[in-house]
Amino acid sequence: MTIVAGLTTLALISFQRSSRTFKLSGATRNLSAYLEKARVNSVRRHGGANVVIDSTTSYTANIDFSGTGTLYPRTISLPPGTSLRYTLPPATTSIDPSATPITITYDWRGRTTNTVLLTLTDSIGDIASSTVIVGPAGDLSTDTTVTGPVTTPTPQNTTVTTTTGIKSMQN
């Protein structure tokens, strides 16, 4: 009986940890999906859609959900025990959105003004946190890190003439 009770306890602890990991992963995917919806909506509507991070337990997506051309706010709550913070790379200081909210706004090209690293964590802390990086080009990356200075890439200054790279044709 003692062995069965011990194995049952270990299985329950493992199940609870797996459940929290799945909830954190689901919350990360959901946040990524709303960020991508805001980006696509901005491209379609020529700008304006955004996601407001102003709480450690929820965020608000301002998107044209109905397709009428009007932005509507939808507040999405994180699963219980999950919290949200952000960082503005290359800085490494984690910022509490309740104290300092941030709005991730996309322009008509689907770009943002700066890089934001969003971190979702479990309250117990025995599982790894999950991250979503929003780049200035509007790109999203999950569970990666940002190192070094973050800059917006600039196009190379190339001049192409009408004869460059063209071989002459001989009859």
C-alpha positions in Angstrom: 0.0 0.0 0.0 2.8 2.4 0.8 4.4 1.8 -2.6 1.1 2.4 -4.4 0.5 5.6 -2.4 4.0 6.8 -3.2 3.7 6.1 -6.9 0.2 7.8 -6.9 1.6 10.9 -5.3 4.5 11.1 -7.8 2.1 10.6 -10.7 -0.3 13.3 -9.3 2.6 15.8 -8.9 3.8 15.0 -12.5 0.3 15.4 -13.9 -0.2 18.8 -12.1 3.2 20.0 -13.5 2.3 18.9 -17.0 -1.1 20.6 -16.7 0.6 23.9 -15.8 3.1 23.5 -18.6 0.2 23.0 -21.1 -1.7 26.0 -19.7 1.4 28.2 -20.1 2.1 26.9 -23.6 -1.6 27.5 -24.5 -1.5 31.1 -23.1 1.7 31.8 -25.2 0.1 30.5 -28.4 -3.1 32.5 -27.7 -1.1 35.7 -27.1 0.9 35.0 -30.3 -2.4 34.4 -32.3 -3.9 37.7 -31.1 -0.7 39.6 -31.9 -0.7 38.1 -35.4 -4.5 38.9 -35.8 -3.7 42.5 -34.9 -0.9 42.6 -37.5 -3.0 41.1 -40.3 -5.9 43.4 -39.4 -3.7 46.5 -39.6 -2.4 45.5 -43.0 -6.0 44.9 -44.2 -7.3 48.1 -42.6 -4.2 50.2 -43.3 -3.1 50.5 -39.7 -4.5 51.0 -36.2 -5.0 47.5 -34.7 -3.1 47.0 -31.5 -2.6 44.8 -28.4 -2.5 46.6 -25.0 -0.5 45.0 -22.3 -1.6 46.7 -19.1 -2.0 43.9 -16.6 0.0 41.0 -15.4 -3.1 38.7 -15.8 -4.7 39.9 -19.0 -4.2 41.9 -22.2 -6.6 43.7 -24.6 -6.7 43.2 -28.4 -8.2 46.1 -30.3 -9.1 44.5 -33.6 -11.9 44.7 -36.2 -13.5 41.4 -35.0 -16.8 42.0 -36.7 -15.4 43.0 -40.1 -17.3 46.3 -40.1 -14.2 48.5 -40.1 -14.5 49.4 -36.4 -12.0 48.3 -33.8 -13.5 46.5 -30.9 -11.6 45.8 -27.7 -11.5 42.2 -26.4 -9.8 41.5 -23.1 -8.2 38.1 -22.8 -7.5 36.7 -19.4 -4.5 34.5 -18.8 -5.0 31.1 -17.1 -5.0 31.2 -13.3 -1.5 31.2 -11.9 0.0 32.7 -15.1 1.5 36.2 -15.2 2.8 38.5 -17.9 5.7 40.9 -18.0 7.6 42.6 -20.7 11.2 43.8 -21.6 12.3 46.3 -24.2 15.6 44.7 -25.6 18.5 45.3 -25.4 17.5 46.2 -21.8 17.1 43.2 -19.6 14.9 44.8 -16.9 11.5 43.1 -16.7 8.7 45.7 -16.6 5.4 45.2 -14.7 2.6 46.2 -17.2 0.3 47.1 -14.4 2.7 49.9 -13.5 3.9 50.8 -17.0 1.5 49.6 -19.7 2.6 49.2 -23.3 0.6 49.2 -26.5 1.9 47.1 -29.4 0.6 49.0 -32.5 1.0 47.8 -36.1 1.2 50.2 -39.0 -0.3 49.7 -42.5 2.7 47.5 -43.4 2.3 45.3 -40.3 5.3 46.8 -38.6 5.8 47.9 -35.0 7.9 50.8 -33.6 10.2 48.7 -31.4 11.0 45.2 -30.2 9.1 43.9 -27.2 9.9 40.7 -25.3 6.8 39.3 -23.6 7.4 36.8 -20.8 4.7 34.5 -19.4 5.5 32.7 -16.2 3.8 30.2 -13.9 3.2 31.3 -10.3 4.8 28.2 -8.8 7.9 28.7 -10.8 9.1 25.1 -11.2 8.4 25.2 -15.0 10.3 27.3 -17.5 8.8 30.6 -18.5 7.6 31.1 -22.1 8.4 34.1 -24.3 6.9 35.9 -27.3 9.2 38.4 -29.2 7.5 41.0 -31.3 10.1 42.4 -33.8 10.0 45.8 -35.5 9.2 44.2 -38.8 6.1 42.8 -37.1 7.5 39.3 -36.9 6.7 37.0 -34.0 9.0 34.5 -32.4 8.1 32.2 -29.4 10.4 30.8 -26.8 13.6 32.4 -28.1 16.0 35.0 -26.7 17.1 38.4 -27.9 20.8 39.2 -27.5 22.9 42.1 -28.5 21.7 45.5 -29.8 18.3 45.4 -31.5 18.1 47.5 -34.6 15.8 47.7 -37.6 17.6 46.4 -40.6 18.4 49.0 -43.3 18.4 48.1 -47.0 21.7 48.0 -48.7 22.4 51.0 -51.0 22.7 49.2 -54.3 22.6 50.8 -57.7 21.6 48.6 -60.6 22.3 49.7 -64.1 20.5 48.4 -67.2 23.7 46.6 -68.4 25.0 45.1 -65.1 25.0 41.4 -65.2 23.7 41.1 -68.7 25.7 39.0 -71.1 25.8 40.1 -74.7 24.1 37.8 -77.1 25.9 36.7 -80.2 24.2 35.4 -83.3 
